[in-house]
Amino acid sequence: MGSGSERREAERWTCISGCGSCCRLDPQQRPEALAALREDQQRLYLSMVGGDGWCIHFNSGGCRCRIYDDRPEFCRVSALVGLFGCEGEDGDALAIACCKQQIRSEHGGRGRVMRRFLRAIRRAR
């Protein structure tokens, strides 16, 4: 069985459709993401949080973003990992870890969405 570092090398971050875990914007659950944003971005982020903690632009029926093509910069994973000073393989590792945490929180660690995500990041090599 391979080590953890070998496993990380074999994984590359990719988004999967029908997940939406990152659209859970509740600031109580994601204080580190909010803290990484500039003041103007924080205001926009908070204005997007609905009463249930989900983004107001998230279509829960279809599990997709209604403004995907025009979504804010902080909703783009490549920009988000950059806010934490990560790029390349480090950025992939951070994005994968964040997605796993969010998916586990929203869909469960052994659910269908997690299994789809794990298959996708292994295939994206």
N, C-alpha and C positions, 0 to 999 in steps of 0.2 A: 504494500500500500504506500502511496506517495506521501510526501510531507506536505504541510500546509502551504509552503512557499511554492512547491511544484504545482499544487492545485491552483493557486492564484495565477500563476503564469499561463495556465491553460484556459483561464476565463477572461472574457472581454465583455464589458458592459454593453447591453443593448436594451432598449425599451420593448415591452410587449404590449400588444393591444388588449383591451378588455381588463386592465388592471386598475388603474386610477388611484393606487395607494398614495402616490405623491400629491394627489389633489386634496388630501386631508391636511388642511392648513392650520388647524387648531393651535394657536400660539402656546397653549399650556403643554402640548405634546411635542412641539418643535422649537423650543426657545433658542437652541444653537443656530438654527437656520435664520430665525428672525434677527438674532444678534449680529450675524455676519453681513446683513444688508446695510446699505447707506440709509440715512434718515428718510429720503424721498421714497426709496424702495420699501422701507418699513411701512410707511403710510399707505402705499399702494397695496402691499401684501395684506395689511389689516383690513383695508376696504374690501378685499376679495373674500374675507372669511364670512361665511353664512352663519346663521344661528345654530346650526348643527355641527359647526366646525369644518365643514367641507367648503371647497371653493365654490363661489356662486356661479362659476362658469362650467362646473362639472355636471355632465349629464349622467345621472346615476343609473338611468335605465339602460343606456348604451355603454356605460363606463368609458366615457371619452370627454375630451375638452371641447367646449363649444367655440372657443377662440384659439384653437391650437396654432394656426398659422400666425396669429397676431399676439400670442401669449407673451407676457413680460419676460425680460431677460432671466430673472431669477427662477423662472419655470423651465428653463432650458438646462439640462443636466451639465452640459459642457461649461456653461457660465457659472453654474452653482458650485461645481467642484473647484473652479478657479477662485471663487470667493474664499475658499479654505486653503488656497495656495497649492493646489494639487494639479498636476498635468500628467499626460501619458499614462503609464502603468499605475502610478499612484492615484491618478484621477479615476481610472477604471476601478481600482480596489475600493476607493472611497464610495463611488457611485454604487457598486455592487453591495457594499456593506449597508449603505443607507437604504437601498431598495429592499434588501432582505429584512431589515428592521421594520420598515413601513409595511411590507407585505405580511410579515408575521403578525404585526399589530392589527391589520385590517382584515386579513383573510385566513390567518392561522399559518403556523409553520409547516404543516404537512398537507395543506390544501392544494387544490387544483392550480391556483394562481402561482403559488410558490414552485410547484413542480414545473410548470410552463416556463417560469423565469429561469430556473436552474438549467433546464434544457437549452434555452435560448442563449444564455451567456457561455455555455460550453461550445455551442455551434458557431458562435460569432468569432472564434479564433481566427 
